[in-house]
C-alpha cells in the first residue's frame, strides 16, 4: 500500500519540484538584476568621485582625510552583491516551496479521488458485463435482442476501457503503444452504428463512405472515443433533416478519418482555438454564444497528438463542416 502511495505521489512531487525551481530562478534573476543595477550605479558614482577628489586649499583649516583605494571598494561591492544574489535565491526557493504546498495537497487529493473512483467502478462494470453474457446465452445472436446485447456489451467494454485509462492516469504511468495496428475503418463503422440510434431520434442520417481499410498503431478505445467525440459534435450542430458522413481512407503515409456534417459551419473564432476547452463562437452582434464545443474536441486533439497525428478543420462553411484526423499509417 505504501509503495502504491509513493508511486502515486511521485509525478506530483516531480511537477511541484520543477515549479518551485522555476519560481526560485525567476526571483533570483529579478533580485540579481536589481542588485547589479545598484552596484553599477554605486560603482559609477564612486569612480567619478575618486577621479575628482575635493582637496582643501592651502589656506583652509586643518582637517584629517582618509583615502580609500577604489579597487578595494569595488571588490567589496561585488562580494556584497554576490552574497545578496545567493541569499535571494535561497529565500526564493523556500518561499516557492511553501507557496506551492497547498497546490501539492490539492493535486494529491484529486489524484486519490480519480484513483479511488476508477477502482470502485471496475467491479460493477465487471458484474454488468457478466450479466450481459448470461443474457446472451439465452438469446439467439441473430435476433434483434441478441444484436442489441452485442452493442450493449461493446459499450460496456468501452466504458471499462475508459475507467482503466483513468486509473492509469491517476497512477502517473505512461500508456503503452499497441503492438499490433488496428483497422481504422472498422472503428469508424462501429462509431457510426453507435451514433445512428441517437441520430434517428433527431431526424439526422448517418452514413459511412467506403474508402479502404487503413491501419494505424493507436489504442482502439482511444480512437473510438475521438471519432465518437467528432460525431457527437457534428450531431449536436446538425439540424433535423441533415446528415453526418464518416469516412476512413489511406494516403501515402497517413490514415485519414473525416467526419462531415451539414450544419451551419464554424465562424467567429480562430480555427486553431476550436480545439481548446469550452470554446464558444459568438454571434455576429456579439450578444450570445452561437456554438459551444465543450471539452470533446480538446480530447480529440490529445488522442491524435499522443499517437503522432493531428486533428484539424478540413473545411467549414454555410453548407457544413468537415473535421479530419490524420494518423501515421501502419503496416500489418
C-alpha positions, 0 to 999 in steps of 0.5 A: 500500500505504501509503495502504491502511495509513493508511486502515486505521489511521485509525478506530483512531487516531480511537477511541484519540484520543477515549479518551485525551481522555476519560481526560485530562478525567476526571483533570483534573476529579478533580485540579481538584476536589481542588485547589479543595477545598484552596484553599477550605479554605486560603482559609477558614482564612486569612480567619478568621485575618486577621479575628482577628489575635493582637496582643501586649499592651502589656506583652509583649516586643518582637517584629517582625510582618509583615502580609500583605494577604489579597487578595494571598494569595488571588490567589496561591492561585488562580494556584497552583491554576490552574497545578496544574489545567493541569499535571494535565491535561497529565500526564493526557493523556500518561499516557492516551496511553501507557496506551492504546498497547498497546490501539492495537497490539492493535486494529491487529493484529486489524484486519490479521488480519480484513483479511488473512483476508477477502482470502485467502478471496475467491479460493477462494470465487471458484474454488468458485463457478466450479466450481459453474457448470461443474457446472451446465452439465452438469446439467439445472436441473430435476433434483434435482442441478441444484436442489441446485447452485442452493442450493449456489451461493446459499450460496456467494454468501452466504458471499462476501457475508459475507467482503466485509462483513468486509473492509469492516469491517476497512477502517473504511468505512461500508456503503452503503444499497441503492438499490433495496428488496428483497422481504422475503418472498422472503428469508424463503422462501429462509431457510426452504428453507435451514433445512428440510434441517437441520430434517428431520434433527431431526424439526422442520417448517418452514413459511412463512405467506403474508402479502404481499410487503413491501419494505424498503431493507436489504442482502439478505445482511444480512437473510438472515443475521438471519432465518437467525440467528432460525431457527437459534435457534428450531431449536436450542430446538425439540424433535423433533416441533415446528415453526418458522413464518416469516412476512413481512407489511406494516403501515402503515409497517413490514415485519414478519418473525416467526419462531415456534417451539414450544419451551419459551419464554424465562424467567429473564432480562430480555427486553431482555438476550436480545439481548446476547452469550452470554446464558444463562437459568438454571434455576429452582434456579439450578444450570445454564444452561437456554438459551444464545443465543450471539452470533446474536441480538446480530447480529440486533439490529445488522442491524435497528438499522443499517437503522432497525428493531428486533428484539424478543420478540413473545411467549414462553411454555410453548407457544413463542416468537415473535421479530419484526423490524420494518423501515421499509417501502419503496416500489418 
